[in-house]
Amino acid sequence: MMEEMNYYDEVINLIERHHRWRGNCINMIASENITSIAVREAIVSDFGHRYAEGLLGGRNEDGLRIFNRFYQGTKYFDKIEGIAMKLAEELFEGEHANVVPISGVMANLAVYNALTKHNDKISGLTVQAGGHISHTRVSAVGVIGLREVPYVFDNYEMNIDVDKSKSILLREKPRIMMLGASLFLFPHPIKELREIANEIDAYIVYDGAHVAGLIAGGRFQRPFKEGADVFTSSTHKTFPGPQGGIIVCKKFLADKIDNSAFPGLTSNHHLHHVAGLAIALAEMKEFGRDYANQIVKNAKSLAQGLYELGFNVLCEHKDFTESHQIAVDVSEVGRGKEVAELCERANIIINKNLLPWDSLNDADNPSGIRIGVAEITRIGMKESEMKEIAEFMMRIIIKRENPDNVREDVIDFKKEFNEIHYCYQSRSGAYDIIRIE
């Protein structure tokens, strides 16, 4: 009879192996990042055991929000949540912030629930054009019962075609005009779409999940200044916080959205993640501008390096990207699934990705890959390292070297990059396990 597994030891062993392996990888999943040690310590604090249900009140003498809680024992957390809200309002230039959502999808769902009714319409990008699933009926849009009105997408410019979309929007009159994307190379035309939104009495909701760290650092675009009514985001992509969600909005929408987030869709939110978020927001206020600038420099440098080595990198005519992302058509060198798997064997982590000319049936093996540079920027890499990474990828994908051989060079290359930058002083390595003594 087989001896029963010691599950505790096995899980601890798997965690340790994961950390060692990740420390030897070049991670370029565009939706991932790493938090500072200070944020990680907040996440493992006692707040992870606690509840803080309640409603918003006014503001105290420091400008922080006052809460009317249904539980005692929240006097310290109330101040932390107030700080997180205040910093979010400052960094994203909005009038009101809500940090209750536990994910970006839940943030979007809370907004849809607050601002629409069943059978209303919502405009957004298709998944093939880079739209997130929460902008479509397979996710949050379908949960609320909204009808989709897809924008016309310009495949060459990799952006919304406002002129061709205008007649559709005027005819269909969506209640929400959704902006933002999962494949998000260039700022969306908020100002131009604001004019249309005014004609049809629509809200503009900007999902900044992928670019929140750039926006907080003064790059990419300024959603509220350009005409958005609501900004939603996850908090762990270019924004280097713990996993979670956030909503920032204009004041006239605050009550509706707050009531939708709690008690509408959430009972207790994740207090330890709010504590980590508050620290990440403070870090971004101090270090965010340099961080965001370096991300864009790195993305452009890596894209140029790949292009010069023979890759079909999209949008060469406009310097490839203004975000942390690069899109590459690999249909001539193996397609997305094979390319991503070959890179993983060499400890280079990327993801396969639909491109606008794919169909949804291509999702398992699309024509593209998506590359993101947020995490490698966070650990101190700059333009010169982007050239080396491009060389690694060329060896694997174009020259068809054995990925196992390339992996040894990747591990050696990565040894120099085990410190987290653009944050308060680190006391541990970037991929070390935080142990509670």
DOROZA-445461 format. One line per 3 residues: their letters; for each residue y, z, x of N, C-alpha, C. Coordinates in steps of 0.001 Angstrom, whole numbers, plus 500000, padded with zeros to 6 digits. Each point is the difference from the previous one (the first is absolute). Layout:
! DOROZA-445461
A) Y,Z,X,Y,Z,X,Y,Z,X | ...
This chain:
! DOROZA-445461
MME) 498798,500000,500852,501202,500000,499148,501246,500000,500883 | 500934,499107,499659,501221,499889,500798,500842,501266,499866 | 500485,500482,501138,500837,501198,499991,501317,499709,499293
EMN) 500428,500921,499151,501245,499799,499259,501190,499960,500958 | 500879,499050,499756,501166,499823,500861,500923,501211,499921 | 500553,500376,501136,501057,501008,500026,501308,499263,499719
YYD) 500412,500017,498738,501129,499167,499596,501301,500447,500657 | 500156,501280,500191,501218,500487,500657,500117,499405,501395 | 498952,500147,500799,500043,499480,501367,500176,498485,500012
EVI) 499362,499327,499049,500101,498540,499967,501424,499549,499695 | 500634,500653,499035,501379,499615,499659,500937,500284,501168 | 499874,501169,500624,500840,500320,501159,499784,498980,501111
NLI) 498753,499635,500229,499685,499011,501029,500641,498652,499687 | 499942,499581,498738,500589,498715,499607,501518,500018,500151 | 500628,501113,499650,501449,500120,500178,500361,499864,501476
ERH) 499267,500696,500851,500301,499954,501433,499777,498601,500566 | 498928,499344,499566,499738,498635,500471,501088,499043,499538 | 500439,500178,498757,501078,499155,499475,501268,500147,500840
HRW) 500378,501223,500306,501210,500231,500791,499884,499374,501388 | 498854,500172,500645,499821,499406,501331,500091,498479,499937 | 499354,499431,498989,500007,498539,499861,501404,499485,499712
RGN) 500694,500628,499071,501352,499554,499660,500945,500108,501196 | 499781,501000,500832,500817,500118,501198,499805,498864,500971 | 498884,499273,499859,499706,498854,500857,500267,498663,499322
CIN) 500604,500034,498814,500248,498779,499225,501482,499638,499980 | 500256,498708,499837,501339,499510,499689,500031,499804,498492 | 500630,500924,499288,499998,499933,498539,501209,499232,499492
MIA) 499733,498890,499331,501076,499174,499454,499771,499701,498519 | 499432,500966,499283,499973,499923,498541,501422,500267,499516 | 500576,499060,499276,501424,500088,499659,500318,501142,499056
SEN) 499009,500505,499289,500233,501089,499042,499716,501368,500593 | 499778,500066,501320,499665,501276,500625,501022,500395,501055 | 499995,501293,500312,500857,500555,501042,499398,501347,500392
ITS) 500618,500685,500933,499573,501357,500329,501194,500937,499878 | 499719,501197,499539,501052,501003,499842,500190,500772,501299 | 501144,500648,500091,500257,500883,501138,499131,501250,499894
IAV) 499904,500721,501097,499246,501256,499988,500645,500998,499042 | 501327,500024,499944,500692,500921,499090,499639,499714,498549 | 499906,498726,499640,499605,499641,498637,498560,500430,499742
REA) 499126,499794,500965,498592,500383,499819,499852,501507,499819 | 500796,500758,500735,499933,501460,499858,500459,500431,498609 | 500990,499305,499442,500433,500311,498637,498902,499695,498990
IVS) 499269,498918,500242,498950,499596,499071,498877,501031,499937 | 499723,500677,501117,498918,500996,499993,500525,501413,499740 | 501241,500097,499516,500575,501314,499695,499437,500553,498689
DFG) 500380,501221,499679,499538,500674,498783,500454,499288,498726 | 501022,499139,500103,500468,499307,498793,498896,499151,499373 | 499007,499612,500787,498895,499228,499450,499147,500765,499013
HRY) 500185,501320,499916,499233,500829,499069,500766,500298,498715 | 501259,499585,499901,500897,500558,498981,500388,499000,498911 | 500530,500570,498918,500481,499235,498849,501502,500220,499832
AEG) 500675,498958,499515,501442,500143,499745,500418,499100,498847 | 499303,500124,498872,500411,499236,498821,501372,500472,499535 | 500799,499070,499505,501297,500415,499480,500964,498850,499841
LLG) 501162,500330,499450,501025,499009,499690,501227,500224,500863 | 500759,498949,500169,501222,500083,500786,501110,500685,499234 | 500779,500796,500724,501227,500560,499455,501200,499366,500677
GRN) 501012,500798,500294,501211,499485,500640,499875,500000,501512 | 501124,500286,500678,500013,500047,501464,500598,501324,500448 | 499558,500481,501162,500564,501230,500547,501221,499696,500856
EDG) 500525,501028,500668,501236,499825,500773,499811,499086,501207 | 498748,499781,500430,499724,499088,501112,499730,498575,499528 | 500113,499786,498711,499739,498671,499456,498536,499710,499752
LRI) 499125,501003,500171,498575,499808,499768,499671,500253,498534 | 498957,499321,499518,499622,500143,498603,499400,501374,499725 | 500230,500478,498782,499416,501241,499502,498854,499626,499067
FNR) 498901,500738,500055,498820,499686,499203,499711,501125,499011 | 499577,499610,498815,499527,500951,499000,498472,499925,499986 | 499350,500848,500795,498559,499912,500198,499236,500786,498933
FYQ) 498763,499570,499779,499097,500709,499105,499099,500965,500759 | 500122,500027,501316,499234,500905,500851,500965,500808,500857 | 499600,501227,500292,500731,500791,500990,499494,499628,501400
GTK) 500718,500463,501011,499535,499809,501369,500471,498728,500663 | 501047,499365,499455,500424,498700,500530,501361,500042,500689 | 500520,501182,500307,501388,500079,500469,500233,499237,501308
YFD) 499013,499957,500875,500184,499257,501251,499758,498503,499791 | 498991,499692,499188,499733,498589,499747,501151,499336,499257 | 500634,500719,499076,501128,499415,499271,501058,499474,500960
KIE) 500276,500749,501041,501005,499563,500974,499516,498775,500771 | 498716,499979,500323,499452,498851,500725,500065,498743,499143 | 499606,500106,498738,500056,498824,499134,501440,499548,499809
GIA) 500919,500949,499874,501412,499647,499892,500508,499266,501224 | 499573,500431,501184,500395,499319,501239,499433,498583,500028 | 498733,499851,499611,499388,498669,499987,500762,499064,499067
MKL) 500365,500483,498824,500738,499168,499054,501366,499610,500554 | 500702,500960,500569,501335,499742,500541,499946,498965,501125 | 499046,500152,500910,499877,499056,501107,499615,498609,499506
AEE) 499123,499930,499002,499611,498703,499452,501189,499300,499354 | 500816,500752,499285,501203,499413,499396,500938,499450,501065 | 500127,500712,501112,500878,499546,501080,499436,498764,500700
LFE) 498743,500048,500393,499425,498920,500795,499857,498706,499215 | 499700,500103,498703,499800,498798,499202,501204,499663,499129 | 501083,500749,500166,501301,499712,499387,499940,499993,498477
GEH) 499187,500907,499434,499892,500098,498557,500643,501263,499470 | 500096,500094,498688,500669,501136,499366,499047,501136,499651 | 498718,499685,499859,499035,501029,499592,498635,499661,500580
ANV) 499308,501006,500526,498662,499794,500564,498982,500884,499300 | 498775,499499,499938,498875,500750,499450,498840,499857,500981 | 499452,501131,500464,498921,499964,500990,498675,500486,499414
VPI) 499890,499970,498680,498779,500444,499327,498840,499013,500136 | 500201,498675,499920,498849,499082,500005,499096,500201,501216 | 498700,499920,499767,499053,500239,501089,499565,498702,500680
SGV) 500555,498871,499584,499739,498726,500667,501072,499007,499576 | 500048,498876,500691,500938,498956,499616,499674,499403,498646 | 498719,499830,499713,499602,499477,498692,500428,500954,498893
MAN) 499843,501306,500218,500426,500970,498995,501513,499993,499831 | 500731,499726,501067,501453,499870,499882,500346,498810,499117 | 499337,498866,500220,500249,498831,499161,499597,500261,498555
LAV) 498857,500636,499812,499534,500293,498647,500988,500902,499268 | 500552,500984,500699,500981,500891,499379,501236,499231,499549 | 500427,499040,500807,501179,499202,499641,499692,499090,498817
YNA) 498854,499334,500031,499633,499148,498863,499934,500824,498713 | 499380,501156,500087,499847,500874,498835,501352,500452,499461 | 500961,500195,500899,501323,500482,499596,500867,498909,499392
LTK) 499884,498777,500498,500994,498969,499682,499495,498889,499092 | 498718,500018,499647,499470,498925,499159,499170,500574,498862 | 499629,499105,499095,499039,500347,498953,498892,498955,500012
HND) 498905,500311,499356,498854,499096,499953,500425,498604,499548 | 499510,498997,500708,500232,498585,499700,501334,499476,500519 | 500800,500846,500649,501164,499475,500721,499523,499107,501138
KIS) 500939,499290,500611,499670,499096,501104,500563,500530,501317 | 499315,499642,501080,500425,500376,501341,499830,498790,500910 | 501011,499698,500783,499891,498891,500950,499668,500544,501380
GLT) 499235,499237,500744,499616,500406,501346,499282,498870,500703 | 499605,500248,501221,499257,499013,500774,498513,500080,499682 | 499330,498864,500045,498545,500009,499910,499422,500620,501270
VQA) 498756,500404,499924,499346,500577,501179,499938,498979,501133 | 499745,498732,499671,499938,498971,501039,501333,499836,500716 | 501089,500202,499274,501336,499868,500587,500459,501288,500671
GGH) 499120,500980,500073,500328,501240,500693,500237,501188,499106 | 499972,499800,498681,500260,501104,499084,498941,501084,500089 | 500416,501243,499773,499046,501114,500014,499252,500055,498678
ISH) 498773,500501,500037,499213,500045,498768,500671,500831,498917 | 500807,500998,500378,500662,500834,498989,501108,499252,499273 | 500314,498772,500452,500973,499156,499309,499290,499040,499046
TRV) 498683,500151,499862,499213,499074,499193,499144,500760,498995 | 499394,499237,499089,499247,500621,498906,498697,500646,500456 | 499531,499721,501219,498768,500649,500452,500232,501459,500360
SAV) 501264,500421,500067,500322,501372,500395,500996,500593,499012 | 501087,500561,500497,500920,500783,499173,500613,499195,498859 | 500282,498734,500225,500561,499153,498940,499048,499937,498811
GVI) 498703,499862,500283,499011,499961,498933,499818,501337,499307 | 500135,501081,500747,499868,501339,499414,501050,500210,498915 | 501218,499565,500260,501089,500157,499029,499923,498947,498901
GLR) 499297,498899,500260,499899,498930,499011,501161,499035,500046 | 500503,499733,501196,501095,499052,500166,499457,498591,500224 | 500823,499024,499708,499637,498599,500217,500703,499473,501251
EVP) 499270,499272,500821,500520,499518,501275,500803,498708,499836 | 501088,499931,500746,500796,498776,500115,500159,499725,501498 | 499149,499161,500586,500068,499787,501454,501261,499232,500411
YVF) 500581,500424,501114,501068,499218,500611,499417,498706,500571 | 500849,498995,500128,499638,498817,500782,500217,500350,501470 | 499007,499713,500817,500039,500388,501411,500128,498766,500876
DNY) 500870,500084,500996,500195,498928,500973,499074,500266,501189 | 498930,499225,500099,499008,500239,501051,500561,499782,501400 | 500928,499087,500138,500562,499696,501319,500923,501119,500465
EMN) 500843,500481,499097,500944,501069,500343,499373,501386,499878 | 498830,500077,499391,499309,501275,499767,500916,500991,499271 | 500557,499514,498892,500892,500840,499206,500080,499459,498580
IDV) 500613,500782,499137,500189,499609,498604,500960,498824,499922 | 499641,498992,499216,500892,498870,499743,500839,500354,498768 | 501219,500452,500238,500849,500478,498906,500342,498870,499041
DKS) 500356,498843,500529,500412,498883,499143,498889,499591,499042 | 498773,499910,500501,498889,499586,499147,499513,501131,499096 | 500252,501232,500398,499586,501141,499175,500987,500281,498874
KSI) 501242,499582,500163,501062,500403,499072,499696,499606,498562 | 499617,498754,499768,499767,499554,498623,498847,500766,499362 | 498986,500324,500798,498860,500769,499487,500445,501402,499601
LLR) 500801,500628,500844,500465,501363,499722,500910,500037,498777 | 500882,499018,499876,500895,499962,498842,499221,499777,498712 | 498912,499237,500079,499189,499736,498810,499111,501190,499648
EKP) 499364,500610,501004,499006,501042,499745,500609,501393,499854 | 501174,500206,500572,500730,501269,499891,499137,501228,500345 | 499529,500098,501222,499250,501206,500383,500883,501237,499943
RIM) 499405,501123,499631,500757,501262,499965,500213,500532,501410 | 499019,499788,500875,500114,500384,501414,499835,498754,500855 | 500893,499838,500961,499850,498978,501027,499585,500728,501277
MLG) 498725,499828,500361,499416,500742,501117,500198,499235,501299 | 500467,500684,501011,500136,499415,501331,499177,500822,500988 | 499852,499472,501205,499140,500637,500988,498636,499334,500009
ASL) 499245,500225,501077,498745,499288,500169,499101,500715,500994 | 498745,499559,500026,499062,500458,501026,500070,499115,501235 | 500229,498716,499803,500301,499094,501102,501492,499720,499906
FLF) 500776,500624,500867,501449,500142,499789,500708,499701,501319 | 500281,498726,500236,500587,499587,501276,501519,500041,500001 | 500608,499703,498844,501450,499839,499941,500583,500744,498798
PHP) 501258,500435,500105,500644,500686,498872,499957,499157,498732 | 499833,500661,498878,499987,499303,498721,501423,499802,499477 | 500206,498964,499195,501351,499639,499540,500490,500887,498856
IKE) 500289,501240,500300,500405,500948,498959,501308,499568,499346 | 500996,499660,500800,501316,499656,499447,499900,498842,499020 | 499260,498968,500375,499883,498830,499137,499258,500336,498706
LRE) 498967,500812,500101,499238,500375,498812,500741,501012,499134 | 500922,500751,500588,500812,500944,499230,500814,499265,498935 | 500500,498838,500344,500779,499221,499029,499138,499628,498801
IAN) 498762,499620,500261,499091,499656,498908,499635,501251,499201 | 499741,501096,500701,499653,501255,499319,501103,500434,499043 | 501240,499813,500398,501117,500367,499127,500001,499171,498722
EID) 499611,498739,500111,499988,499122,498826,498918,500390,499002 | 498889,500517,500481,498870,500281,499108,499762,501496,499807 | 500923,500822,500500,499918,501457,499855,498693,500548,500586
AYI) 499715,499595,501237,498785,500439,500689,500339,500999,501093 | 499046,500856,500298,500109,500891,501157,499437,499293,501232 | 500632,500201,501138,499417,499550,501262,499375,501201,500693
VYD) 498699,499916,500195,499240,501049,500686,499515,499424,501327 | 500351,500663,501074,499682,499518,501347,498913,500884,500592 | 498819,499427,500185,498893,500722,500620,500103,499816,501513
GAH) 500499,501032,500668,500219,499932,501442,498896,500631,500815 | 498793,500067,499449,498922,500714,500687,499821,499536,501438 | 500002,498690,500210,499754,499494,501351,501210,500120,500909
VAG) 501176,499980,499457,501198,499906,500850,500881,501239,499925 | 499508,501085,499407,500830,501201,499829,500496,500546,501328 | 499165,499958,501029,500436,500486,501305,501087,499143,500605
LIA) 499947,498703,499734,501053,499103,500481,501298,500260,499248 | 499906,500153,498692,501191,500254,499188,500630,501337,500382 | 499172,501030,500167,500521,501313,500406,500658,499934,501367
GGR) 499565,499061,500832,500580,499813,501323,501126,498995,500050 | 500460,499547,498826,501142,499097,499955,499678,498540,500224 | 498717,499604,499886,499607,498611,500168,499492,499417,498690
FQR) 499758,498736,500019,499379,499221,498926,500971,499729,498859 | 500223,500946,499091,501017,499827,498970,500338,501342,499381 | 501033,500002,499139,500488,501225,499374,499864,499830,498482
PFK) 498854,500384,499452,499705,499673,498600,501068,500403,499002 | 500510,501233,500068,500981,500428,498999,501338,499300,500186 | 500416,499789,501222,501260,499298,500250,499935,498558,499514
EGA) 498787,499433,499980,499833,498599,499612,499692,499824,498521 | 499756,501111,499264,499861,499865,498556,498766,500589,499361 | 499159,500696,500747,498812,500611,499395,500383,501218,499164
DVF) 499205,500257,498973,500164,501200,499172,499079,501129,500449 | 498834,499621,500494,498979,500974,500396,499354,499534,501302 | 499705,500961,500866,499256,499756,501235,498742,500852,499950
TSS) 498844,499379,500154,498748,500752,500090,499371,499743,501361 | 499139,500909,500404,499350,499793,501294,498832,500953,500169 | 499032,499571,500779,499096,500957,500624,500730,500544,501220
THK) 499415,500973,500656,500745,500704,501053,499270,499989,501336 | 499155,498988,500222,499142,500053,501184,499776,498636,500651 | 500873,499047,499763,499846,498685,500643,501029,499915,501129
TFP) 501022,499162,499883,501024,500076,501051,500692,501350,499975 | 500073,500610,498820,500491,501379,499940,498860,500903,500450 | 500173,500748,501107,498870,500690,500625,499770,501409,499470
GPQ) 499795,500109,498694,499765,501297,499387,498562,500152,499553 | 499695,501078,499293,498656,500192,499450,499786,499064,498823 | 498754,499781,499626,499743,499129,498862,500573,500633,498736
GGI) 500700,499193,499230,500632,500474,498781,500913,498936,499439 | 500812,500378,499015,500920,499063,499371,501364,500619,499796 | 500973,499139,499739,501375,500456,499811,500707,499025,499064
IVC) 500925,500518,499221,500856,499172,499142,501441,500407,500261 | 500859,499020,500192,501443,500229,500083,500635,499091,498956 | 500971,500516,499268,500550,499206,498904,501474,500303,499788
KKF) 500608,499177,499150,501360,500279,499551,499969,501186,499036 | 501095,500722,499958,500045,501262,499261,499688,499817,498515 | 500407,498879,499414,499818,499840,498552,498523,499853,499613
LAD) 499132,499754,500981,498569,499886,499726,499216,501249,500392 | 500677,500981,500584,499305,501135,500617,499151,500786,499008 | 500542,500338,498849,499250,500836,499056,498738,499297,499512
KID) 500117,498722,499662,498831,499253,499532,498901,499971,501059 | 500409,499713,501223,499014,499876,501075,499408,501355,500367 | 500834,501036,500060,499480,501338,500305,498974,500444,498964
NSA) 500300,499785,498731,499078,500419,498944,498713,499180,500010 | 500098,498758,500458,498803,499181,500113,499110,500478,501138 | 500637,500379,501127,499229,500494,501146,499355,501345,499684
FPG) 500784,500914,499422,499503,501295,499523,500761,500371,498737 | 499301,500285,498930,498553,500197,499860,499213,498752,499621 | 500671,498845,499964,499344,498804,499489,498734,499592,500721
LTS) 500061,499913,501320,498870,499458,500753,499415,500949,501035 | 500671,501102,500259,499544,500925,501037,500113,501422,499483 | 499010,500809,500299,500105,501430,499740,500553,500643,501264
NHH) 499120,500319,500930,500467,500544,501277,500050,498891,501032 | 501140,499865,500667,500054,499032,501092,499509,500661,501282 | 499987,499270,501097,499383,500477,501238,501059,500625,500897
LHH) 500105,501319,499910,501097,500728,500650,499978,499842,501514 | 498814,500006,500593,499923,499866,501457,500497,498634,500455 | 499783,498980,499195,500500,498677,500363,501511,499916,499829
VAG) 500541,500699,499021,501462,500045,499861,500617,500688,501213 | 499362,501055,500490,500496,500672,501208,499976,499046,501190 | 498903,499258,500146,499928,499010,501070,501016,498896,499824
LAI) 500212,499591,498747,500994,498967,499718,501393,500458,500394 | 500333,501252,499712,501327,500516,500358,500231,499914,501506 | 498977,500326,500784,500138,499902,501453,500126,498543,500428
ALA) 499194,499120,499418,500081,498579,500350,501371,499423,499654 | 500566,500407,498873,501341,499545,499629,501035,500482,501010 | 499871,501252,500430,500925,500526,501010,499862,499238,501313
EMK) 498770,499667,500373,499781,499211,501217,500617,498616,499880 | 499857,499392,498841,500564,498662,499819,501518,500028,500021 | 500578,501068,499490,501460,500105,500050,500490,500037,501441
EFG) 499235,500646,500879,500412,500136,501399,499552,498836,500881 | 498789,499501,499765,499426,499006,500914,499759,498636,499349 | 500276,499880,498711,499583,498819,499254,500629,498700,500427
RDY) 501254,500022,500414,500668,498745,500347,499351,499348,501225 | 499763,500775,501049,499359,499442,501197,498583,499523,499687 | 499305,500779,499198,498624,499655,499608,499959,498680,499229
ANQ) 500842,499865,498995,500003,498787,499185,500393,498779,500823 | 500991,500155,500852,500413,498878,500845,498865,499538,500905 | 499263,500953,500572,498911,499623,500909,498841,499359,499249
IVK) 499754,500446,498778,498951,499370,499195,500280,498516,499831 | 501205,499653,499608,500326,498594,499758,499938,499205,501302 | 500487,500577,501090,499890,499327,501305,498537,499731,500349
NAK) 499158,500994,499791,498583,499840,500331,499327,498952,499126 | 500311,500009,498706,499389,499021,499100,500378,498583,500404 | 501261,499781,500290,500448,498666,500416,499358,499598,501327
SLA) 499903,500943,500928,499426,499710,501310,498514,499666,499896 | 499252,500767,499207,498578,499718,499826,499798,498660,499304 | 500799,499736,498973,499891,498720,499299,500262,498829,500946
QGL) 501041,500110,500807,500327,498940,500949,498871,499820,501018 | 499459,501124,500480,498903,499920,500957,498779,499315,499420 | 499636,500339,498777,498864,499359,499344,500258,498515,499783
YEL) 501201,499674,499572,500366,498603,499746,499880,499168,501279 | 500502,500537,501091,499959,499266,501274,498578,499822,500520 | 499092,500856,499562,498603,499907,500431,499153,499157,499055
GFN) 500631,499388,499000,499293,499057,499150,499670,500463,498604 | 500436,501181,499608,499743,500482,498649,500983,499385,499005 | 499520,499806,498772,500840,499474,498922,500703,501175,499312
VLC) 501062,500487,500642,500770,501125,499470,501008,499459,498996 | 500035,500581,498820,500882,499501,498947,501467,500229,500344 | 500837,499093,499525,501465,500114,500013,500600,499994,501406
EHK) 499495,499131,500849,500597,499838,501329,501453,499563,499887 | 500325,499245,498944,501357,499457,499841,501033,501082,499699 | 499561,501210,499664,500936,501099,499758,499610,501240,500794
DFT) 499511,499767,501211,499678,501074,500949,498888,500898,499484 | 499132,499456,499163,498733,500583,499575,500101,501158,499013 | 500900,500955,500226,500000,501218,499181,501284,500780,500203
ESH) 500353,500797,498993,501069,500999,500142,499465,501395,499694 | 498686,500116,499914,499387,501295,499690,499037,500389,501115 | 499068,500880,499676,498966,500408,500954,498792,499085,499960
QIA) 500010,499026,499094,498817,499202,499727,500080,498601,500602 | 498819,499473,500299,499828,498618,500428,498866,499422,499162 | 500174,498777,499518,498949,499318,499252,499515,498801,500812
VDV) 498686,499887,500140,499406,498936,500806,498942,499283,499171 | 500090,498673,499954,498980,499180,499351,498900,499730,501027 | 498825,500560,499762,498888,499839,500944,498890,499136,499405
SEV) 500351,499167,499024,498985,499195,499321,499317,499009,500933 | 500662,499633,501105,499412,499047,500943,499203,500681,501109 | 500032,501329,500043,499307,500708,501090,499061,501084,499473
GRG) 499515,499817,498774,498987,500924,499509,500290,500687,498682 | 501227,499898,499490,500449,500660,498772,500074,501514,500177 | 500628,500641,499014,500422,501386,500158,498895,501004,500224
KEV) 498899,499872,499264,498926,500994,500106,499398,500011,501399 | 499632,498834,500495,499383,499923,501327,500964,500455,501086 | 501254,499569,499908,500986,500358,501018,500210,501513,500041
AEL) 500142,500621,498836,500209,501453,499960,498792,500745,500558 | 498800,499518,499702,498793,500658,500500,499848,499831,501509 | 500322,498822,500525,499947,499788,501449,500990,500915,500716
CER) 501203,500102,499438,501010,500866,500618,499556,501460,499985 | 499381,500434,498909,499543,501391,499936,498967,500292,501082 | 499143,499045,500292,499015,500202,501074,500688,500245,501341
ANI) 501215,499468,500147,500765,500195,501235,500984,501159,499884 | 499860,500821,498963,500886,501156,499766,501430,499590,499651 | 500165,498830,499418,501291,499578,499460,499843,499969,498483
IIN) 500756,500834,499309,499800,500201,498562,501105,499288,499224 | 499614,498960,499269,500910,499250,499137,499293,499789,498663 | 500659,499366,499037,499302,499717,498750,500124,498538,499602
KNL) 498932,499519,499373,500040,498676,499377,500996,500046,498858 | 500611,498848,499670,501043,500028,498970,500124,498645,499317 | 500103,500045,498676,500294,498780,499251,501355,499442,500416
LPW) 500094,498684,500050,501269,499306,500180,500307,499234,498718 | 501250,499590,499794,500394,499449,498696,499174,498810,499529 | 499412,499239,500912,499223,498826,499611,498535,500324,499736
DSL) 499610,501248,500169,498641,500421,499654,499892,500238,498497 | 498768,500058,499514,499765,500459,498630,499456,501418,500052 | 500017,500675,498863,499457,501357,499961,498521,500027,500368
NDA) 499314,498883,499777,498588,499920,500361,499782,500041,501510 | 501086,499797,500763,499906,500040,501459,500201,501407,500561 | 500131,500998,499140,500397,501335,500472,499053,500562,501055
DNP) 498712,499707,499896,499062,500556,500977,500088,499293,501350 | 500415,498755,499998,500125,499258,501260,501204,499069,499920 | 501200,500564,500020,501217,499206,499823,500344,499208,501255
SGI) 501057,499216,499896,500395,499165,501140,500867,500745,500998 | 500422,501223,499664,500969,500666,500856,499574,501354,500524 | 500782,500465,500974,499964,501390,500433,501423,500540,499942
RIG) 500110,501300,499787,501289,500690,499996,499992,500999,501149 | 501061,499972,500787,500125,500875,501161,501242,500859,499821 | 499891,501292,500292,501145,500903,499927,500162,500766,501303
VAE) 501239,500253,500384,500259,500618,501309,500570,501412,499899 | 499988,500611,498823,500630,501320,499854,499325,501049,500877 | 498676,500084,499938,499314,501059,500745,500096,499790,501505
ITR) 499861,498767,500460,500073,499788,501448,501420,500208,500518 | 500994,499790,499148,501375,500350,500381,500147,501511,500087 | 499396,500687,499073,500079,501462,499920,499436,500675,501255
IGM) 499044,499349,500659,499415,500597,501205,500621,499423,501275 | 501148,499356,499855,500791,499659,501173,499890,498592,500524 | 499267,499130,499317,499898,498624,500486,501290,499239,499729
KES) 500299,499067,500917,501199,499168,499870,499636,498535,500215 | 501007,499159,500228,499775,498561,500010,498961,499558,501027 | 500002,500595,501177,499050,499560,501031,498558,500227,499562
EMK) 499759,501088,499285,498644,500262,499502,499589,499002,498921 | 500969,499479,499251,499672,499019,498969,499404,498742,500623 | 500502,499609,501150,499467,498821,500685,498544,500230,500406
EIA) 499692,501208,500455,498623,500308,500393,499067,500000,498793 | 500482,500540,498884,499176,500013,498788,499730,498576,499527 | 501004,499142,500059,499809,498593,499629,498926,499354,500870
EFM) 499994,500332,501280,498979,499465,500918,498605,500476,499601 | 499873,501280,499667,498698,500508,499551,499503,499203,498787 | 500878,499795,499034,499605,499307,498777,499650,498545,500273
MRI) 500727,499361,500893,499689,498624,500372,498614,499911,500634 | 499677,500935,500864,498690,499989,500654,498867,500125,498980 | 500220,500847,498992,498962,500234,498994,499883,498830,499030
IIK) 501135,499538,499473,499999,499100,498851,500013,498530,500410 | 500763,499645,501009,500112,498597,500401,499023,499657,501122 | 499953,500822,501040,499085,499727,501114,498567,500423,499698
REN) 499826,500845,498988,498682,500470,499570,499256,500756,501102 | 500749,500827,500729,499342,500907,500933,499211,501045,499212 | 499019,500559,500634,499222,501066,499377,500925,501192,499726
PDN) 500156,500397,498730,500908,501124,499691,499623,501291,500715 | 498710,500172,500299,499578,501215,500696,500613,500070,501399 | 500177,498846,500635,500637,499970,501322,501498,500263,499898
VRE) 500627,499418,498982,501436,500215,499801,500271,501468,499679 | 499063,500637,499303,500180,501403,499614,500245,500895,501209 | 499317,499756,501084,500196,500822,501195,501434,499895,500504
DVI) 500575,498802,499937,501394,499828,500423,500961,500664,499017 | 499667,499947,498705,500833,500652,498985,500013,501511,500222 | 498843,500576,500259,499918,501450,500224,500827,500395,501215
DFK) 499904,499227,501061,500777,500296,501208,501500,499872,499733 | 500387,498974,499247,501407,499774,499635,500545,501158,499171 | 499185,500514,499092,500465,501005,499045,500169,501380,500636
KEF) 499411,500237,501157,500032,501334,500603,501413,500535,500203 | 500951,499120,500241,501375,500428,500277,500754,500422,498748 | 499431,499753,498826,500748,500183,498757,499305,501033,499112
NEI) 500286,501258,500299,499407,501096,499227,501040,501062,499666 | 501253,499582,499908,501079,500919,499655,500786,499418,498836 | 500364,500861,499060,500759,499550,498831,501485,500026,500332
HYC) 500693,498913,499698,501423,499874,500275,500796,500053,498692 | 501317,500050,500127,500922,499991,498852,499731,501184,499062 | 499807,501171,500589,499734,501198,499210,500359,501210,500843
YQS) 499895,501188,499397,500197,501218,500763,498868,500147,501013 | 500247,500740,501040,499106,500047,501154,498546,500237,499602 | 499132,499152,500524,498573,500128,499723,499366,501030,500920
RSG) 499034,500734,499453,499268,500982,500799,498541,499598,500178 | 499628,498871,499432,498631,499500,500116,500057,498486,500110 | 498867,499409,500361,499926,498555,500068,500036,499372,498621
AYD) 500333,498716,499964,500166,499299,498728,498736,500020,499154 | 498839,499992,500640,498745,499914,499254,499135,501248,500166 | 500616,501091,500452,499271,501261,500111,499793,500620,498617
IIR) 498938,500755,499858,499752,500742,498764,500868,501256,499996 | 500635,500270,498876,500754,501245,499842,499013,501097,499619 | 499814,500955,500873,499023,501065,499757,500719,501299,499646
IE) 499509,500670,498991,500537,501294,499585,499212,501089,500722 | 500673,500715,500888,499313,501043,500791,499808,501266,499161
